[in-house]
Amino acid sequence: MKIAIATINNPSLEAAKKLLPYLSEHECHVFNKAEEGGNFHKFNKVDDIMPTAWAEFDAIIFLMATGAVIRKIAPHLKDKATDPAVLIMTLNLQRVIPLLSGHLGGANELANELCEKIEGCVNFVTTASDQIKVLAFDMFAKKYGFSISNLKSLAEVSNAIINKKQVQVVTYPCMIEAVKAFEGYKEENFLFFMPDDLENLDESVPTVYITPQKLQNTALQIHPQKVVVGLGMNRGTSADEIAKAVTRFCFEHGVEKEQIVKFASFSAKADEAGLLEYAALQNKELEFFSEDAINALSQEFSPSQATKFFNIKGVAEPASLLASEQKTLFLSKRIYGAVTVAASF
């Protein structure tokens, strides 16, 4: 992390110097009123450093009074998705308060790190989910590098879990296992549904969707980012035709092109000039799979002409599955003229 340490007098400057060795794994800059040079920066008023600290640092540690800190950060507050972590420490380094952006910003984690390194240091964490040790979906998303949509809905979900009520989670088996294995999971708090089995969803119960594509609802959505697109095409299909098919597929199913990390196909397509050109233009890896690899899969796939012509289970669906991390086919194949597209994560 890039950390700003803000001091206001000589005692707090001396405290900052004592703090620095405990933060040696991070890039730290000390803002103070006495010393200049290296990573020490002089200022006249705390207000003068706030725009820079807020915009350019991942975390700000204040060695000053809580009331003063609150007044100084108030004009800069935006939202929990973008605000930096803000912590307050006592001059003897024995108390730390993760004041702002505890989860997504990493304030709670940084406070825990300090308490592990500084003997006797106590973490005054105030986040309810951390205090009572229940699952926090923003921390789940952060751990796996997933993005979040409709972040304002997080409070409703978190409050339900904290109050020992149930929430509904719509996702795939691999993500169900990930949720169950995450810190704070308690079976009585969760009802799981597959994305194609939603008729029993209760609209009065807070719901979390863990799916790669963005959905048209206001529920909390968590999106795995590494999507693999499987491609099949007729012989001689142009790069332009493939591009149009993938663009339409992504638009229809709420997949962002930035999520696509790789394209995949059958080894017989390895000499398709249009496919090779398209992958190169997108600057994405292109992976091919053999007949044996595809037919070794236990899953059943949509009926495919590839079975007739190549004696394989399919092209777009099994290739995307083989190239994916979680081995989950979440969008079955769609045919756009000469191009077949499917997606896995």
N, C-alpha and C positions, 0 to 999 in steps of 0.2 A: 504494500500500500504506500501511497504518497501521503505523508502525514505532516500537517502544520501543527506546531506546538506554540500556543499563544500565551505569553507572559505579560505582566503589567508592572512589575517592580523587581528589585534585586532579589528578594527571597524567592519569587516565582521563577526567575531566571536560573538561580542556583538549583532549584528543584528540577527544572528542565534539563540541566546538564546531568543531574543524577539519573534522570529518566532515560536519556539517550541510549545508554548501553543495553537497556532492556528492549529497545526497539531497533537493534542492529540489523535485523532482517528486512527492515523497511527503509524507505527514503524519507528522512526527516528534515524539516526546516524549522528553526526556532525564531519566532518573531518576538522582539524585545526592544527595550528603550535604551540599551547601553552598548551593545556590541555589534560590530559589522564585520563580515568576512566569512567566506565559505558558505555554510548553510545557516549562518546567523544573519538576521536581517533587522535593521533598526526601523522603528516607526514612531510617530508622535502620538497618534490616537488609535485605539482598537478599531474604530470605524474605518480608518484608512486601509487596513489590511483585509477587511471582510470580503470585498468583491473578489479579490485574488484568491483568498483562501477558499471561498465558497465555490468558485468556478474551476480551480485548478488542482484541488486536493481531494483525495478520497476520504480523508478523515481530519478532523480538527480536535486536538486535545487542549482544553483550556485549563490553565493553572490559576484560577481566579474564582471569585464568588459566583454561585449559581444564579443569583438574581441578575448580576451584571451580564452574564453570558446570555441569559434569556432575552434581555433587552437588546443585545448586540446582534443576535441571530434572527430575531423576529422579522425584520424587514426583508430578509433573504429567503424565507421559507417558501417552498413551492409545493412539492409533494414527495411522498415516501419513495417513489421510484427514482428520483433524481437528486434529492438532497444528500449531502455528504454525511458520513457518520460524525456525530458530535459527542465528545466525552468531556467530563469534568473530573479533575483529580485534586486531592488535597496536597498541600505543600510537602507533607511528609511521605507522600506516595502510598499512603495506607488505605485510602478510600477512592473508589472510582465509580462514577455514575455514567452509564451509557444513556445519554439524554435524548438523542435523536437518531433516527434511521437504525434502530437496533438490529433489524433483520436484514433487509435488502442492502442497506448501507454498510453493514458489518460492524456496527458499534458494539453489539453484545459479544461478538467473537473477539474483537480487539480487547475489550475489557476482560474477558476470560483469559486471554493470552497474557495480559499484564499480571493478573492475579496468580497465574501459574508460575510466573517468573519472579515476582516480587514477594518475598516472604512477608506474610501477615497482611497483605493487601486484600481488601474486601470489596466485592463487586455488588453495588446496589442496583441490580437489574430490576426494572419495573415492568417489563413486558410480561403480561399475565401467562402466556403460553410457556414462557421459560420458567416462571416461578412455580407453576404447578405441573410442568413437564408433560405437556400434551403436544400432539403433532401440529406444526405450523406449516401451512402450505406454501408460504412465501419462502421459507427456508428449504422446503422440499424442492421447489423450482430452482432456487439458487444452487443447491448442491449439484443438481444434474445439468445445470447450464440451460434450463428451459426458460422461455419467455412467458410473460403473463399478460392476459387481456382482461379488461374489466376489473382492474385492481381495486376499485371502490367496493366491489362485492366481497373482498377479502374479510372485511370486518364482520359481516353477517355470518360467514362460514366459521371464522375464528371464535366468535362469541358462542355459536351453537356448540362447538367442541368444548370450549371452556365450561359451558353450563351443562355439560354431560348430555347434550341432545344429539340426535343423529344428523349426519349430512349424507347426501347422495353423491357418489363418485361415479362418473361415466367414463370408462376407459377400457383398455385392452388387458388381457391376462398378464402380460409382462409388467405393466404399470401397476396392476393390482398387487403383484408381489412386491414391487418397489415401495408402494405405500405401506404395506403391512410390515416391511422391514425397517421403515423409517422411525427415528427416535420419537417416542411419545405416542405411537399408534396404540389405540385401545379398540378392540373389536366391536364393543358395544356402541361406538360412536359412528360406525360407517355402514352404509349400504352400497353395494357395488352393482353397476349395470354395464352391459356391453352397449356400444354405440348403436347397434341395430336392434336393441331390445328395450325401447323406452316407454312402452305403453303403460308400465307400472310406476313411472316416475310420479312423485307427489309434488305438485307445484308449490305447496306451502312449505316444503323442506328445502333448506339451502343446498345448492348443487354445485359441484366442481366437475368441469370437463377437462380431462387430460388427453388431448388429441392434437395431432400435428396441425390440422387445419383450423382456421378461425371460423367460428360459428356465429350466426346472426341471432344472438341472444345476449342478455345482460348478466348471465351467470359468470362466476369466476372461471376463467379458462387458462389452462397451463399447457404450453405448446412445446413438445419435443422438437428440437431444431434440426436434427440431422435426418433429412428425408432423402431417400434414394428413389429415383424414377427409373422404372423399367421401360424399355422401348423395343417394340417390334415394328417392322415396316416391310413393304413390298420391295422387291429388287429395284434399285435405281431411284429410290425416293430421295428427293432433294433436301438439302439442309433447311431451306425455307419452309418446306412442307412440315418437316419435323418441328421446327420452331413454332409454327402456328398451332400445331397440335398440342405441344407442351404448354404454350401460353393459354390456350382455351381450357385445357385440363386444370391448370392451376387456378384460373379465374372461376371456373364452375365449382371448384371444391375448396376454395378458401386457403389454398397453399401459396405461401410467398415464395417467389423464385429464389430469394436469399436463403431459404431453408434447404434447398437442394444442394447436397454435397457431392453427389455422384450420379452418373447414369450407368445403366447395366443392360446387357442384352445377351443373346445366344451367340456362341462362337462362330456360327455360320455367317453372322452379320459383321464379322471383324473386318471385312474388306468393303463394307458399304461406304462409299465416298461421302454421301450426304450425312450419314451418322457421324463419321469421323470429323467432318468439317463443322457440324453443329456443336459437338462436344468441345472442339478446339475454340470455337467462337465464344462459347460460354465459359471457357477456362475451367472446365470441370473434368474430373477423372472419369474415364469410361472403362468399365470392367466387363469382360465376357466370360460366360460359363459354358462348360461342355455339356454334351448330351448326358453323360454319366452323372454329372453333378445335379442337373435339373431333375432327372428321373429318380435320383436317390432321395429326393424330398418326399416326406410322408404326406404332406398336405395335398388336398384336391384343389384344382384350379378351374377357372371358367373354361368351357369348351373352346378349343383353339384349332385353327387350321394347321398349326405347327405339328399337331399329333399326326395328321395325315401326311404332311410333306416331310417331316423330320423325325417322326416317331418319338417326340418328346411331349411332356405334359403341358408345355406352353412356352412363351418367351417373356413377355413383359412382366407378368406376375411372378413366376419363379425366379427370374433374374433379379428383380428388385428385392425379393425376399433374401436371396443368397448374399447380396451385397450389403444388406442393412445390418445395423448393430443389434437391434432388439428382435430381429427376425419376426416382424409383425407386418403383415400385409393389411394396410388400413384403407386403401382405395383399390377396389377391383378394376380390372382393365376397362378402358373406354376406347372405342374405335373412332378415329377421325380420318375418314377417307382411307389413305394407304398406311396410316400410322396407328399403332396400338400403344396406349400409355397406361401404366399402373404405378402405384407408389407404396413403399414400405418404409418403416423406420426401425 
